[in-house]
Amino acid sequence: SSAWHNRFYITHDVSGLQELYRGRLCQRIEAMFSRTSGPAFKNTGFPIHEMTEAAAIQADFGLYAHNNQPVHHILWVAKKAGCNELADRYLRKTMSKLYTLRGWVGDEDNGEMASWYVLSALGLHSLEGAVDEILLGSPAVTSATLHLQHGKVLKVATENQAEGNVYVRGVKWSPTGGPSRIITSNTFRYTELMGGGTLTFKMGSSPKRV
């Protein structure tokens, strides 16, 4: 990894990171993606595979080197910070371009690369361990059913899902046996999700303006 990646690695205190960047965290992350030309790494004369893989995707992703696990938190940090347009756009672009039937960018590393995709495709991610919180992203699936412990079932559904509809316009939670409600935050309680229900994402071709 590089300083570009580690500068955003404060997953336990995203609000503090936002303050550190004086309210411009979204712009700082965007700047990393915009560096689509120039050297992707410092040439030491002995390039390793992570370097050449990063260079291969630089035109589309700047210095966001998804081929290497130390960047996998960044788009979810962006989502928690409220950088919705940036996060939704690049989450879906990453899933579409870097995970294909021909294979995916980078190496597996004990299942982490695939796990990132599975959770992101569901529109879910745990950014911080041991915290009752799940982040809500931009799901790539049309629908999915997950059979949880104790016989609980979680369904993920989408409305207006399409390749170009990458922006989340709204989220509704319908817990099993309870009334539905609109989710207005990018975060959701993990324990409530594990109780079962249906999480419905309404998708659109343009970001929701708050």
C-alpha angles and dihedrals in degrees: 000000000000140000088269089064101038094049088074096043099111097107094158094059112031092155089055090049089052089052091048089057090046094244094310100102092121091054092048092053091045089054090060091055092046095060092094096148136046126049116336091202141006110272107232093169091253107073116188124211093262089061097050092044091052091051091051093060099034095102090062102030108024110213094340097116102192089172087078121059098226090079098051094097096055102084090045091050085053091050093051090047089056097252088141101157092050096042097045093047096050097037090060093040090053092050093046101045105028100042112054140145087263090061135269138277117270132002129305102240100197096321100306095119092053093041090055089055097046094051094041091049087056090049092244135115139164107219098174126037123231092020124116093236139108123187119226116221138165108299119217095199125090090216139336138186122211122193107214134191121290091028094292120148128208119196124194114200133176135202121209091007112176139140092262096040098084100140123092109231097176144345129215126192120204108183118205107270094001141092121277121247139182117252111220098178133068089234131074135180113265093210091054091049090051089055089071135244141121124298111197123194120197108210132200143175093245131045121260112255115222 
